[in-house]
Amino acid sequence: MITTELSKIGEIIQNQRDFFETGKTKDVTFRIEKLKNLKQAIIEHEQAIVEALKADLHKPELEAYLTEIGVIKEIDYAIKHLQKWTKPKKAPVSFDFFSYSAKIYPEPLGVVLIIGPWNYPFQLIISPLVGAIAAGNCAIIKPSEIASHTSGVIAKIIAKHFDPAYIAVVEGDVEASQKLLAEKFDHIFFTGGTAIGKIIMAAAAKYLTPVTLELGGKSPCIVDTNINLEHTVRRITWGKFINAGQTCIAPDYLLVNKKIKKDLIDGLKKCLKEFYGDNPISSPDYARIISQKHFDRLINFLKDGEVIIGGENQSSERYIAPTVIDNVSSEDSVMQEEIFGPILPIIEYTDVAEAIALINSRPKPLALYLFSQNKNLQKRVLQETSSGGVCINDTVMQVGVSSLPFGGVGDSGIGNYHGKASFDTFSHNKSVLQNSFWLDLKWRYAPYEGKLPLIKKLLG
């Protein structure tokens, strides 16, 4: 759908409501068939997806497969487990309900809206869509217009392989999003920044529509002395600079033990050269900033602290070299908002209590990273901090484990998804209590005279 067809949004939603009312999407066989169709569609259009990601973000082909097309693993996981997920679950009842049985029935919500971001513009649309299909919903998809090439490919794939009365794509700019948000949906799933997340939530409140908000924030990375330095450096470098740092769970800043800081910085220099060569602008393995607006925003951060690695940039290519900044203050602009780019500030600490206090003085992040083999320190950081998720001795990889719910807390998001959590997000758990006719005790019926002692006993 193109921007000029925005007047048809209401019609598309109504068509989806009509299709949902037929009950076809509730059929588990139908859901599995559509998940298989989605997987096949992605495989069929792999090259077009890779080319679109290259055009939007200069994304290397390996990164495209690993972080975008690799979403087919989520499809396989859903297909494997869907029969089990959809079965009603028995719920226990207490002795005073001995003649009753209780079950929980997962049922689809109806017509859902999925709004995607530009940084992983394919994967972060398809992943929640897998949950929506698995749970038995109809879906309207709004890809990011900033990643316009990928948006176009998604629109073509969905239009070719799915009836718009079941799954439809709405392309367009802010106006398209506003028109969609003016409509009533049964759930809204949004991935993006906190500021837009607040707008989504305000629009949803009009209809009391439930929302899942996958936001971001400044994800800290604590580096202790008790580590394998080589492995630590490599994992931080990859997690930070993949997709040119435009990853919602990238390590946003390092909190490094003073004793190991110099060795860590030397390791980062060596590792960056190993990954991207002496001149990363020439590397086929290094992405670009999505837009001039975001490029200009990031360049302003280079004024803070002292650039000790990188800093080179080229506006015409929207290129910023992998950059490490030292002597950063917590008051600097680079520490006031999510960086979302290839700039890594380093803050040293002498006692881990300082690092924990800094983390806790800020909004809760989407991810928290700790590099340490010290079990007591691991336990302390887990107990004394709050974040959407934690990854110990690695970065970013937690997003690839389907059995782990992925989502934020506080400013970093509401709700979660991946695997079973995606199915649950797009389902309503309907409680069903059933009594039998073989017995009907009269203790709850009027007249009540003489029954209070029994009631007290039952409730006691």
C-alpha positions in Angstrom: 0.0 0.0 0.0 1.3 3.5 -0.9 0.8 6.7 0.9 -1.9 7.9 -1.5 -4.2 5.0 -0.4 -4.3 6.1 3.3 -8.1 6.6 3.0 -8.5 2.9 2.7 -7.0 2.1 6.1 -10.4 1.8 7.7 -11.6 -0.5 4.9 -8.6 -2.8 5.3 -9.1 -3.0 9.1 -12.8 -3.8 8.6 -12.0 -6.5 6.0 -9.6 -8.0 8.5 -12.2 -8.0 11.2 -14.6 -9.7 8.9 -12.0 -12.4 8.1 -11.2 -12.9 11.7 -14.9 -13.4 12.5 -14.9 -16.4 10.1 -12.8 -18.2 12.7 -10.3 -19.4 10.1 -7.3 -18.0 12.0 -8.2 -20.0 15.1 -7.5 -23.2 13.3 -4.1 -24.4 14.3 -3.5 -26.1 11.0 -4.2 -22.8 9.3 -1.7 -21.0 11.5 1.1 -23.5 10.9 0.4 -23.4 7.1 0.7 -19.6 7.2 4.0 -19.7 9.2 5.4 -22.1 6.6 4.3 -19.8 3.9 6.1 -16.9 5.6 9.3 -18.9 5.9 9.1 -19.9 2.3 8.5 -16.3 1.2 11.6 -15.1 3.1 13.7 -17.8 1.5 12.3 -17.0 -1.9 13.2 -13.3 -1.5 16.5 -13.6 0.3 18.5 -11.8 -2.3 16.0 -8.9 -2.5 16.1 -8.5 1.3 19.9 -8.5 1.3 20.0 -5.8 -1.4 17.4 -3.7 0.3 19.3 -3.8 3.6 22.5 -2.9 1.7 20.7 0.1 0.1 19.3 1.3 3.5 22.1 0.7 5.9 25.1 -0.6 3.8 24.5 -3.7 5.8 27.1 -6.5 5.1 25.5 -9.7 3.6 26.6 -11.8 6.6 25.0 -9.4 9.1 21.9 -9.4 6.9 21.6 -13.2 7.2 22.7 -13.4 10.8 20.5 -10.6 12.2 17.6 -10.2 9.8 17.0 -13.3 7.6 17.9 -15.4 10.6 14.4 -14.6 11.9 13.3 -17.8 10.2 14.6 -19.6 13.3 11.7 -17.9 15.2 9.3 -19.3 12.6 10.7 -22.9 13.0 10.5 -22.6 16.8 6.8 -21.5 16.6 5.9 -24.3 14.2 7.6 -26.9 16.4 5.8 -25.8 19.6 2.5 -24.4 18.4 0.3 -27.5 19.0 1.5 -27.5 22.6 1.0 -23.7 23.1 -2.6 -23.7 21.9 -3.8 -26.6 24.1 -6.0 -25.6 27.1 -4.1 -25.8 30.3 -5.6 -27.3 33.5 -5.6 -25.1 36.5 -5.7 -26.4 40.0 -8.7 -25.8 42.3 -8.8 -25.8 46.1 -10.7 -28.5 48.1 -13.8 -26.3 48.6 -14.1 -26.3 44.8 -13.9 -30.1 44.6 -16.8 -30.5 42.2 -15.3 -28.0 39.7 -12.7 -28.2 37.0 -10.7 -25.2 35.7 -8.9 -24.6 32.5 -7.1 -21.7 30.7 -7.8 -21.3 27.0 -5.4 -19.1 24.9 -7.4 -17.3 22.3 -6.4 -14.7 19.6 -7.0 -11.0 20.2 -8.2 -10.1 16.8 -6.7 -7.5 14.5 -3.3 -6.3 15.6 -0.9 -3.5 14.5 2.8 -4.0 14.2 5.0 -0.9 13.8 8.7 -1.5 13.0 11.9 0.5 13.3 14.6 1.2 10.8 17.7 -0.3 12.4 16.8 -4.0 11.8 13.9 -3.1 9.5 13.2 -6.7 8.3 13.7 -8.8 11.4 11.9 -6.4 13.8 8.8 -6.6 11.7 8.8 -10.3 11.0 9.6 -11.5 14.5 6.5 -10.0 16.1 4.5 -11.1 13.0 5.4 -14.7 13.8 3.8 -14.3 17.2 0.7 -12.7 15.8 0.2 -15.5 13.2 1.0 -18.2 15.8 -1.6 -16.8 18.2 -4.3 -16.7 15.5 -4.6 -13.0 14.7 -4.9 -10.8 11.6 -2.2 -8.2 11.3 -1.5 -4.8 9.8 2.2 -4.0 9.4 3.7 -0.6 9.3 7.4 -0.8 8.3 9.7 2.2 8.9 9.7 4.7 6.0 13.3 5.6 6.9 14.5 2.2 5.7 12.5 2.7 2.5 14.0 -0.1 0.4 13.3 -2.7 3.0 9.8 -1.4 3.6 9.2 -1.8 -0.1 10.5 -5.4 -0.1 8.3 -6.3 2.9 5.3 -4.8 1.2 5.9 -6.9 -2.0 6.5 -10.1 -0.1 3.4 -9.8 2.0 1.2 -8.7 -0.9 2.4 -11.7 -3.0 2.0 -14.4 -0.4 -0.9 -13.2 1.9 -4.5 -12.0 1.5 -4.7 -8.4 2.7 -7.8 -9.4 4.6 -5.4 -11.5 6.7 -2.1 -9.6 6.7 -1.6 -6.2 5.1 1.2 -3.7 4.8 0.7 0.0 5.1 3.7 2.0 3.8 4.2 5.8 4.4 5.5 8.5 6.7 4.3 10.0 9.9 0.9 10.7 8.4 0.4 7.0 7.7 1.3 6.2 11.3 -1.1 8.8 12.6 -4.0 7.5 10.6 -3.3 4.0 11.8 -3.1 5.1 15.4 -6.5 6.9 15.1 -8.1 3.4 14.4 -9.1 0.8 17.0 -6.9 -2.3 17.2 -6.9 -5.3 19.6 -3.2 -4.9 20.3 -0.4 -2.6 19.2 3.2 -3.8 19.0 5.8 -1.0 18.6 9.6 -1.2 18.3 11.4 2.2 18.4 12.4 5.1 20.7 10.9 6.0 24.0 9.6 9.4 22.8 7.5 7.7 20.0 6.6 5.0 22.4 4.8 7.5 24.6 2.8 8.8 21.6 1.8 5.2 20.8 0.7 4.6 24.3 -1.4 7.8 24.4 -3.1 6.9 21.2 -3.8 3.4 22.4 -5.3 4.7 25.6 -8.2 6.2 23.6 -9.5 2.7 23.0 -7.9 1.0 26.0 -5.8 -1.0 23.5 -3.1 -3.1 25.1 0.4 -2.3 23.9 3.8 -3.9 23.7 6.6 -1.3 23.6 10.1 -2.5 22.7 12.1 0.6 23.3 15.8 1.0 24.2 18.0 3.1 26.5 21.6 3.3 27.5 22.6 -0.4 28.0 25.7 -0.4 30.3 28.5 -2.9 30.1 30.6 -3.6 33.3 34.1 -5.0 32.8 35.7 -6.6 35.8 39.4 -7.6 36.1 38.5 -11.3 36.4 38.0 -12.0 32.6 39.6 -13.5 29.5 40.7 -10.2 28.0 40.9 -11.4 24.4 37.4 -12.9 24.4 36.0 -9.9 26.2 37.4 -7.4 23.8 36.2 -9.3 20.7 32.7 -9.7 22.1 32.3 -6.1 23.1 33.7 -4.9 19.7 31.3 -7.1 17.8 28.2 -6.2 19.9 28.9 -2.5 19.8 29.9 -2.0 16.2 27.7 -4.5 14.3 25.3 -2.5 12.2 27.5 0.6 12.9 26.2 0.6 16.5 22.6 1.0 15.5 21.3 -1.8 17.8 18.9 -1.2 20.6 20.8 -3.7 22.8 24.3 -2.6 21.8 26.6 -1.8 24.8 26.0 1.9 25.1 28.9 2.7 27.4 31.6 0.8 29.3 32.1 0.8 33.0 35.7 -0.5 33.3 37.7 -1.4 36.4 40.6 1.1 36.6 43.1 -1.7 36.9 42.3 -3.2 33.5 41.3 -0.1 31.6 44.6 0.4 29.6 44.8 -3.2 28.6 41.1 -3.1 27.5 41.7 0.0 25.4 44.8 -1.5 23.8 42.7 -4.6 23.1 39.9 -2.6 21.5 42.4 -0.9 19.1 43.8 -4.2 18.0 40.5 -5.8 17.6 39.0 -3.0 15.6 41.9 -3.1 13.2 41.4 -6.9 12.9 37.7 -6.5 12.2 37.7 -3.5 9.9 41.3 -2.8 8.8 43.2 0.4 9.0 40.5 2.3 7.2 37.0 1.0 8.1 35.4 3.2 5.4 36.8 0.8 2.9 35.7 -2.3 4.8 32.9 -4.3 3.2 31.9 -5.4 6.7 31.0 -2.1 8.2 27.6 -0.5 7.9 26.5 3.2 7.5 24.3 5.6 9.5 20.7 5.4 8.3 20.1 9.1 7.6 21.7 12.5 7.6 19.7 13.5 10.6 21.1 10.7 12.7 24.6 11.3 11.3 24.4 14.9 12.5 23.1 13.9 15.9 26.0 11.4 16.4 28.7 13.9 15.2 27.7 16.2 18.1 28.6 13.5 20.6 32.2 13.6 19.3 32.6 16.9 21.1 32.4 15.2 24.4 35.4 13.7 26.3 38.5 12.7 24.4 38.4 10.6 21.2 41.1 7.9 21.7 40.1 5.5 18.8 38.5 6.5 15.5 36.4 9.7 15.2 36.9 9.9 11.4 33.7 10.7 9.5 32.4 11.5 6.1 29.0 13.2 5.7 28.5 12.3 2.1 28.7 8.6 2.9 27.0 8.9 6.4 30.2 7.2 7.7 31.4 7.4 11.2 34.4 5.3 12.1 34.2 2.9 15.1 35.0 5.4 17.9 36.0 5.1 21.5 35.8 8.1 23.9 37.7 8.5 27.2 37.4 11.0 30.0 33.6 11.2 29.7 31.5 12.8 32.4 28.1 11.4 33.3 26.8 14.9 32.6 28.1 15.0 29.0 25.5 14.9 26.2 26.8 11.5 25.0 25.7 10.1 28.4 22.3 11.8 28.4 20.6 9.8 25.7 20.9 6.5 23.9 23.8 6.8 21.4 22.5 4.4 18.8 25.7 4.6 16.7 29.4 3.6 16.6 30.5 5.7 19.6 31.6 4.0 22.8 32.3 6.0 25.9 34.5 4.6 28.7 34.0 5.4 32.3 36.4 3.9 34.8 35.6 2.7 38.4 37.6 1.6 41.3 34.8 -0.1 43.2 32.0 -1.9 41.4 29.6 -0.1 43.8 30.3 3.1 41.8 29.3 1.3 38.6 26.1 -0.1 40.1 25.2 3.3 41.6 25.7 5.0 38.2 23.5 2.4 36.5 20.8 2.7 39.1 20.8 6.6 38.9 19.5 6.3 35.3 16.3 4.9 33.7 16.3 1.1 33.5 18.0 -0.1 30.4 16.9 -2.7 27.9 20.1 -4.8 28.4 22.9 -5.0 30.9 26.2 -6.6 30.3 28.8 -7.9 32.8 32.1 -9.4 32.0 33.4 -11.3 35.0 34.1 -14.8 36.1 33.5 -13.8 39.7 30.3 -15.6 40.7 29.7 -13.4 43.7 30.0 -10.3 41.5 27.6 -11.8 39.0 25.1 -12.5 41.8 25.5 -9.0 43.2 25.0 -7.2 39.8 21.9 -9.3 39.1 20.4 -8.6 42.6 21.3 -4.9 42.7 20.3 -3.7 39.2 17.2 -3.8 37.1 17.1 -4.1 33.3 15.1 -5.7 30.6 17.6 -8.6 30.3 21.2 -9.4 31.3 23.9 -11.1 29.3 27.1 -12.3 31.2 30.4 -12.6 29.4 28.9 -11.7 26.0 26.9 -9.1 24.2 23.7 -9.0 22.1 23.5 -12.9 21.8 20.6 -13.1 24.3 18.3 -11.8 21.5 18.9 -15.1 19.6 17.6 -17.5 22.3 13.9 -18.1 21.5 13.2 -19.6 25.0 14.2 -16.3 26.6 11.5 -13.6 26.7 12.9 -10.4 25.2 11.6 -7.0 26.4 12.3 -3.9 28.5 11.3 -2.5 31.9 10.4 1.0 32.9 11.6 3.5 30.2 13.0 0.6 28.1 9.7 -1.0 27.4 6.5 -2.7 28.3 5.9 -6.4 27.6 8.1 -9.0 25.9 8.2 -11.4 23.0 10.2 -14.2 21.2 9.2 -17.8 21.2 6.4 -18.6 23.6 6.4 -15.0 24.9 5.4 -13.8 21.4 2.5 -16.2 21.4 1.4 -15.0 24.9 1.8 -11.4 23.9 -0.7 -11.8 21.0 -3.1 -14.1 23.0 -5.7 -13.7 25.7 -5.7 -16.3 28.4 -9.4 -17.1 28.9 -10.2 -18.6 32.2 -13.0 -21.2 32.2 -14.5 -22.7 35.4 -17.0 -25.6 35.0 -19.2 -27.2 37.7 -20.9 -30.6 37.6 -24.5 -31.5 38.3 -23.9 -34.5 40.6 -23.8 -32.4 43.8 -25.2 -29.0 44.8 -24.3 -28.0 48.4 -26.6 -25.4 49.8 -24.2 -23.5 52.1 -24.0 -20.4 49.8 -27.7 -20.0 49.2 -30.2 -18.0 51.3 -31.6 -18.3 53.8 -28.2 -17.6 55.6 -29.3 -18.3 59.2 -26.9 -20.6 61.0 -24.5 -20.8 58.1 -22.0 -18.1 59.2 -19.8 -20.5 61.4 -19.4 -22.8 58.4 -18.5 -19.9 56.1 -15.9 -18.7 58.6 -14.5 -22.2 58.8 -14.2 -22.5 55.0 -12.6 -19.1 54.7 -10.3 -19.6 57.6 
